[in-house]
Amino acid sequence: MAGIKGFWRKKGRPGVRNLVAVIFTVGCAQTVAERIASEFFEARPLGYLSCTRNADCEDTIVALGTHPNVGAALVVALGCEGTDYKRIIKDIKASGREAALLVIQETGGTSVSIKKGKQIVCRLIEKLKETPRCSIHAKDLVVGIECGGSDATSGLTANTSAGKAADIIISKGGTVIVEEFRELIGCEKILESKAVASIRPDIKKALHNAFEFSRMTSYFAVSPGNKKGGLTTIEEKSLGAACKLGKSTIAGFLDRNERPVKPGLYLLDTVYSADSDKICLCNGGDINGNTCLSESHCHIIIFTTGRGNIIGAALSPVIKVTGNPDTYERMMENMDINAGEILEGSIDINKMGEKIFQLLMEVAAGRLTKSETAGHFESIVMRQW
Amino acid sequence: MHANYIFSITGKKQVCIQALVLDNKDNVAVSITDLKKNSMVKVQFQDGCGTEIIVIENIPKYHKFALCDIPRNEQIIKYGYPIGRTIDSIKKGMHVHIHNTISEAEVRAYGRD
């Protein structure tokens, strides 16, 4: 197979998009960053809200600023925040990417900063047109699979066919990452039987943390919408969510802000743990989930939904797969694939998995997803403080 | 492995199917259409075999109903794995949901109440 033309990077994996990350380093700079980015399709605002300096958060921002789909970055700082924005610039530049800095307090206020920021982004986009192209195959791709707005169809159709797509990606030498440990509570035995022995203790610990977090927050991740859609307990939701893993062996375990080195199927733990060294709180829902998958450098995210989730991600194109035929009819603007056809009998799960894989490769080749055309680029780095 | 099951239903054969059983160990079926109280429902198992069951309550689309009588404090099995425990006895054909089933993880976290 000839392969798809991707965007070559000096360091790390090639990208399937060539974006400018417009990074705010404190919530005070968010509006300016968003308004700078709003004029350009290729510019994506994302960032970190807290003022307190946190090295983990800076690492995370750097990971996003050096995402394979990012060609250049503009860092928008207020000027007095704790976050070390100069370090962020330096680390992004070390990846061979161009990175510019705009400090609002030095530039002189909102309007002038927005104007100057737009000029910088304009220049960066022009320069990105010179990015060398290179072949990309399925084996080069890192694909995240996430679910949100689940109902009882998720485990019947959408997650099951996403699992088939995962099997295809992995059979071609590619990489798949699944997170959402809170929605794997009740799947202990399944995960143990699917994982290589060396990571079983990590999985066990992550499930324990997920349980403790759910207990602490009095919320076992079954939302009112999930219940209305026929899901009764977290165990039932989890068993449906685990279908996303497909048949492959779970080859690796990632902590937040870690990236897979070898191909295969990975579990990513994004749940806050009181005894962890890493300060993180990433349980605000699917926007955080997608952001974490982007931090782990997922090129594309396959997002399954029953009731109809609409979000995207700043840096990773999101493919929406709904398992519910009624949702597809109602929300066609946001849904790329109707896996609900399986329930209508017109296609089986294997073929649906192939269809998702086919679309994935087209998206890698540049085809825009519905979340991209609808302008859904939500990404936010969330930490506890 | 539950994640590996494949619908044996294809094409026209499925048109009349109203509910699915996802594993042979399951004691519940999932409706794939709204089911009316006291109606005879065509249920399909993973091996392609079918059976008929009368549902004794209205069952909303994609919700579960019992395939057999299930006593109080028994496990509800779906995908071949326990998804919770009954807090009431459930008759064959009854709606199985949050009013009569509780998560064992939540019981472990908070106790029975």
Interface residues (C-beta under 8 A of the other chain):
Chain A: D151 A152 T153 G155 L156 T160 G163 I185 G186 C187 K189 I190 S193 K194 F211 S214 R215 S218 F220 V222 K227 G229 G230 T232 T233 I234 E235 E236 L239 G240 A242 C243 L245 G246 K247 G306 N324 I342 L343 E344 G345 S346 D348 I349 N350
Chain B: M1 H2 A3 N4 Y5 I6 F7 I9 T10 G11 K12 K13 Q14 V15 L20 L22 V30 I32 P60 K61 Y62 H63 K64 I76 K78 Y79 Y81 P82 I83 G84 V96 H97 I98 T101 I102 S103 E104 A105 E106 R108 A109 Y110
